[in-house]
Amino acid sequence: MADRWWTYQRERFPVLVHGVLIAALCAGVLLFSSKARGNPELPGLRTYTAAFVSVFLFFLQLRIADEFKDFQDDLKYRPYRPVPRGLVRLPELGRVGLASAAVQLGLALWLNPRLILPLVLVWAYMVLMTKEFFAPTWLKSHPLVYLASHMVIMPLIYFYIAACDWWAAEGALPRGLVWLLAMGFFTGTVLEIGRKIRAPEDEELGVETYSALWGRRRAIRAWIAASALASLFALVAAACNQFAAPMAVLLGIILLCEAMAAKRFLRFPGRGSGKRIEQISGIVTLLLHLGIGAVIAVGG
């Protein structure tokens, strides 16, 4: 029993990898929120625990929602995945999703019942995503709209993390929060595009990737553009709190590393090279959130 769930997480939701990224995301947003609302103290362990566990479960729920949404396509084109090959069943995943929601609700009540409102907002948007906003055919024919509509979940999650600090404490609205939410939208876009860029030899029939849809060069340009926008909004959020200069240095390093990786991928698109773009997307996300949290904590 345990072995099959271990296999599932390894293939579809690597706990360690996701845990590290989510830990950095929560730390960065919570530190930003706390300092940007004028709180001299760091977020407490109770706040961080509630935010981290809730956000980890948000991403698990998104994975489970994808399993339901993509089941027919997986049966046809990706029978090697855990659900179509029978390793785990959709009803089992549904029960895991419901149990995780119960945990999130309990954490919200534990920290501050006011958090139920933004929690329900995230859940509601997840349901719309699972239903493809009741226009699946139209969305699939408009890939940019599809991408944007699904990335809205990211600022909603960022808002929930920040709410674990300022809303739960009934404090002032953090300065620059709207720019941080915009950063979240484009950070999510970096991750989404980055995981769907592949070398020609790695493309699969029936598997939609941006490299197949737009071509490798345009997909890489979109990836770099999303990262540049995430960096821009991070810089504006930093400027709202008087620590733009150190943030600009970090962002410059990040963009330079991405440009080097992009150039290498375009010049040497061998088998497995797209995986490096996905890995770099994760590293960029990690550095961006640790950076914005650390800089404002030290500067504040």
ChimeraX attribute file (.defattr): number of C-alpha atoms within 10 A of each C-alpha:
attribute: neighborCount
match mode: 1-to-1
recipient: residues
	/A:1	7
	/A:2	7
	/A:3	8
	/A:4	12
	/A:5	13
	/A:6	13
	/A:7	15
	/A:8	17
	/A:9	14
	/A:10	13
	/A:11	11
	/A:12	15
	/A:13	17
	/A:14	13
	/A:15	13
	/A:16	11
	/A:17	11
	/A:18	15
	/A:19	16
	/A:20	12
	/A:21	19
	/A:22	21
	/A:23	20
	/A:24	21
	/A:25	25
	/A:26	27
	/A:27	22
	/A:28	25
	/A:29	27
	/A:30	26
	/A:31	26
	/A:32	31
	/A:33	31
	/A:34	28
	/A:35	22
	/A:36	25
	/A:37	18
	/A:38	15
	/A:39	17
	/A:40	11
	/A:41	11
	/A:42	14
	/A:43	19
	/A:44	10
	/A:45	9
	/A:46	13
	/A:47	20
	/A:48	19
	/A:49	16
	/A:50	20
	/A:51	31
	/A:52	21
	/A:53	18
	/A:54	24
	/A:55	22
	/A:56	19
	/A:57	19
	/A:58	22
	/A:59	15
	/A:60	20
	/A:61	21
	/A:62	17
	/A:63	16
	/A:64	19
	/A:65	21
	/A:66	13
	/A:67	23
	/A:68	17
	/A:69	15
	/A:70	12
	/A:71	18
	/A:72	13
	/A:73	14
	/A:74	20
	/A:75	14
	/A:76	11
	/A:77	15
	/A:78	19
	/A:79	15
	/A:80	12
	/A:81	18
	/A:82	20
	/A:83	20
	/A:84	20
	/A:85	13
	/A:86	11
	/A:87	15
	/A:88	17
	/A:89	13
	/A:90	16
	/A:91	10
	/A:92	9
	/A:93	18
	/A:94	16
	/A:95	11
	/A:96	16
	/A:97	20
	/A:98	12
	/A:99	13
	/A:100	19
	/A:101	19
	/A:102	12
	/A:103	16
	/A:104	22
	/A:105	17
	/A:106	16
	/A:107	21
	/A:108	22
	/A:109	14
	/A:110	13
	/A:111	18
	/A:112	17
	/A:113	13
	/A:114	16
	/A:115	20
	/A:116	17
	/A:117	11
	/A:118	19
	/A:119	22
	/A:120	13
	/A:121	14
	/A:122	20
	/A:123	18
	/A:124	11
	/A:125	17
	/A:126	20
	/A:127	13
	/A:128	13
	/A:129	22
	/A:130	19
	/A:131	14
	/A:132	18
	/A:133	16
	/A:134	11
	/A:135	9
	/A:136	14
	/A:137	9
	/A:138	13
	/A:139	16
	/A:140	13
	/A:141	10
	/A:142	11
	/A:143	14
	/A:144	11
	/A:145	13
	/A:146	17
	/A:147	16
	/A:148	14
	/A:149	16
	/A:150	21
	/A:151	19
	/A:152	21
	/A:153	22
	/A:154	20
	/A:155	22
	/A:156	20
	/A:157	25
	/A:158	24
	/A:159	22
	/A:160	24
	/A:161	29
	/A:162	26
	/A:163	26
	/A:164	31
	/A:165	27
	/A:166	20
	/A:167	20
	/A:168	16
	/A:169	14
	/A:170	12
	/A:171	14
	/A:172	14
	/A:173	17
	/A:174	23
	/A:175	20
	/A:176	20
	/A:177	20
	/A:178	16
	/A:179	20
	/A:180	26
	/A:181	24
	/A:182	20
	/A:183	29
	/A:184	28
	/A:185	25
	/A:186	26
	/A:187	27
	/A:188	24
	/A:189	26
	/A:190	27
	/A:191	22
	/A:192	19
	/A:193	22
	/A:194	27
	/A:195	20
	/A:196	20
	/A:197	29
	/A:198	28
	/A:199	19
	/A:200	17
	/A:201	11
	/A:202	15
	/A:203	17
	/A:204	13
	/A:205	9
	/A:206	11
	/A:207	13
	/A:208	12
	/A:209	20
	/A:210	22
	/A:211	21
	/A:212	17
	/A:213	13
	/A:214	14
	/A:215	14
	/A:216	22
	/A:217	14
	/A:218	13
	/A:219	21
	/A:220	25
	/A:221	13
	/A:222	18
	/A:223	24
	/A:224	19
	/A:225	15
	/A:226	21
	/A:227	25
	/A:228	21
	/A:229	18
	/A:230	26
	/A:231	23
	/A:232	18
	/A:233	21
	/A:234	28
	/A:235	24
	/A:236	20
	/A:237	26
	/A:238	26
	/A:239	16
	/A:240	16
	/A:241	20
	/A:242	14
	/A:243	19
	/A:244	18
	/A:245	13
	/A:246	16
	/A:247	22
	/A:248	18
	/A:249	10
	/A:250	17
	/A:251	24
	/A:252	13
	/A:253	11
	/A:254	20
	/A:255	16
	/A:256	11
	/A:257	13
	/A:258	21
	/A:259	15
	/A:260	10
	/A:261	17
	/A:262	22
	/A:263	12
	/A:264	12
	/A:265	22
	/A:266	15
	/A:267	9
	/A:268	11
	/A:269	16
	/A:270	14
	/A:271	13
	/A:272	13
	/A:273	20
	/A:274	24
	/A:275	18
	/A:276	17
	/A:277	25
	/A:278	20
	/A:279	14
	/A:280	20
	/A:281	23
	/A:282	21
	/A:283	14
	/A:284	21
	/A:285	24
	/A:286	18
	/A:287	18
	/A:288	24
	/A:289	26
	/A:290	20
	/A:291	19
	/A:292	27
	/A:293	25
	/A:294	17
	/A:295	21
	/A:296	23
	/A:297	18
	/A:298	9
	/A:299	12
	/A:300	18
